[in-house]
């Protein structure tokens, strides 16, 4: 359904520890924009009654029921885009702007 890479899992656990959020789960949200692209949000939260709860890379994750179709098959990675510049990136085949990473 949704997974974290090893790098993303490590960084999220570190962020939770540094922010005193270890008791909360990571909420991932998605919204379809007017141009068809998907806008992503994430943050630490509590589990809601209708949330999908899963674990990836030892991180508890929740996704609202309405967001499941947009996030199905998505991976979240944490990569260095420029030297010393790290970012989270969503690799989502449901997003028309998605381009698979080069194998090389």
N, C-alpha and C positions, 0 to 999 in steps of 0.2 A: 504493500500500500504506500508507505512512505518510509524512507530510511535516511540515516545520517552516515556520512563517511567517517572514517576514523578521525581525520583532522577536525571535522565539525564537532563530533562528539567530545573530543578532548577540549576544544575551545569553549564549548557551551558549559561543560562541567567546571572549567576554570572561571568563567564569567559568573556562574551561579555561586561559586565559593567566594569570589572577590566581592560580590554584591550582597552576600548574606541571604541568597535565595535558594539554598539547598533543599528546603522543604517544599518548594513549589515545582510545578511541571513546566515544560516548555510548550507554549501554545503556538501552533502554526496556523495562519489564516491566509485565505486567498480570495481574490475578488476579480471577476472578469470585467475588464475595462471596455469602453465604447469601441475601441479599435480592435477588440478581440484578445489583446494581450492580457496577461494575468499579473495583478499587483499582489505582492507578498508582504506579510507582516509576521513578526514573531516577538515573543516576550514571555516572561515568567508569569504564571497564573495558577489558579486552582482548577481542579477538575469539575466540570459541569455535569449535570445529570444526563444530557444527551450527547456528550462528547465521546468520540472514539479515543480510547486510551491504548497506546502501544509503547514498546520500549525498543530503542535502537542505540547501539553503542553505550549501553548502560544509562541512557538518558530517558526519563519518562516524558512522553510526548502526548499532547491532546490536540485533536482536530475536531472542530464543530461539524455536526452532521451535514450541514449545507455545503461545507467546503470539501468534503470527501471526493466528489467527482473531479474537481479541479486539481486535486493533489495526488490522485491515484497514479502510482508509478514514479513519483518524484523522489529525487535524492537531494539532500542539502550538503554542500561541500564548503570548506573553508580553504581558500587558495590565495597565493601570493600573485596578484595581478601585475604589479610592478615591484621592483626591489624594495623590500621593507613595507609594502602596502598590501595588507591582507583584507579579504572581504568574504562574506558568505555569498554563495551563489546557489540558486535553485536550478536544478537540471530536471526540467519537466517536459515530457513529450506531449502533454496536453496544451502547451503554450505555443501559439503560432510563431513566436519569436525564438523558440528553442532551436539551437544548433548543437548537435552532439559534439563533445570535445574530440579533437584529433587523437587518433590512437598513438601517434608518435610523440 
